[in-house]
Amino acid sequence: MARRMLSLASAPGWCARYDAEEPYEEERTVMLVSWALVEEADATTSIVGIVQRQAAEESPAGQLGLADEIAGFQGYTFTGLATKEFPTL
C-alpha cells in the first residue's frame, strides 16, 4: 500500500530544506503549502510537509508532493512569518 494522506493543516512560516543538487549550487529552502498527516504502508502515521514541485513539461504549474519524497530532503525549518506594521488611525 502506498502512503495515504489522512488530513491536512496549514504550515505558516515552515519550509523544507534540501541539499545543493543540480541545478542548484546551494542548499535551498522551499515554503510548505501545508502539513499532511500521512499513513505509512505499515499503518504508522507521520506528519510530512507538502511542497509545490518544480514546473515540468507535463506539469507547467508544478505538482504538489510530499517534501520527504524529493531528492536531497534534509528536514524542516521554521523561517517565521512576515508581518507588516499597519499605520494607526
C-alpha positions as CSV (number, residue, x, y, z in Angstrom):
1,M,0.0,0.0,0.0
2,A,1.3,3.5,-0.9
3,R,1.3,6.3,1.6
4,R,-2.1,7.9,2.2
5,M,-2.9,11.4,3.4
6,L,-5.4,11.4,6.2
7,S,-5.7,15.1,6.9
8,L,-4.1,18.5,6.1
9,A,-3.3,21.5,8.2
10,S,-1.8,24.9,7.4
11,A,2.0,25.4,7.8
12,P,2.6,29.2,8.0
13,G,6.3,30.0,8.3
14,W,7.6,26.4,7.7
15,C,9.9,25.3,4.9
16,A,11.6,22.1,3.8
17,R,15.4,22.1,3.5
18,Y,17.2,20.5,0.5
19,D,20.8,19.7,-0.3
20,A,22.6,21.6,-3.0
21,E,22.0,19.4,-6.1
22,E,21.8,20.1,-9.8
23,P,20.7,22.6,-11.0
24,Y,21.1,24.3,-7.6
25,E,24.5,25.3,-6.3
26,E,23.5,26.0,-2.7
27,E,21.3,24.4,-0.1
28,R,17.8,25.7,-0.5
29,T,14.5,26.0,1.4
30,V,11.1,25.6,-0.1
31,M,8.0,27.0,1.6
32,L,5.5,24.4,2.7
33,V,2.0,24.5,1.2
34,S,0.7,22.6,4.3
35,W,1.3,19.7,6.7
36,A,-0.2,16.3,6.0
37,L,-0.9,13.5,8.4
38,V,0.3,10.5,6.4
39,E,-0.5,6.9,6.9
40,E,2.6,4.8,6.0
41,A,2.5,1.3,4.4
42,D,3.0,-0.3,7.8
43,A,-0.1,1.6,9.2
44,T,2.0,4.0,11.3
45,T,1.4,7.7,10.9
46,S,3.7,10.7,10.4
47,I,3.5,14.4,9.8
48,V,5.0,15.4,6.4
49,G,5.3,18.7,4.7
50,I,3.7,19.3,1.3
51,V,5.6,21.4,-1.3
52,Q,5.0,22.5,-4.8
53,R,7.4,20.8,-7.1
54,Q,9.3,22.5,-9.9
55,A,7.4,23.1,-13.1
56,A,8.0,20.4,-15.8
57,E,6.8,19.9,-19.3
58,E,4.0,17.6,-18.2
59,S,3.1,19.9,-15.3
60,P,3.9,23.6,-16.1
61,A,2.5,24.9,-12.8
62,G,4.3,22.3,-10.8
63,Q,2.6,19.5,-8.9
64,L,2.2,19.2,-5.1
65,G,4.2,16.5,-3.5
66,L,5.4,15.2,-0.1
67,A,8.6,17.1,0.8
68,D,10.4,14.0,2.0
69,E,10.0,12.2,-1.3
70,I,12.0,14.8,-3.2
71,A,15.8,14.1,-3.7
72,G,18.0,16.0,-1.3
73,F,15.5,16.4,1.5
74,Q,17.2,17.3,4.8
75,G,14.3,18.2,7.1
76,Y,12.2,21.2,8.1
77,T,13.0,24.7,9.4
78,F,10.8,27.4,10.8
79,T,11.6,30.7,9.0
80,G,9.0,32.8,10.7
81,L,6.1,34.8,9.4
82,A,6.5,38.0,7.5
83,T,4.5,40.7,9.3
84,K,3.6,44.2,8.2
85,E,3.1,47.1,10.5
86,F,-0.2,48.9,9.8
87,P,-0.5,52.7,10.4
88,T,-2.5,53.7,13.4
89,L,-5.7,55.7,12.8
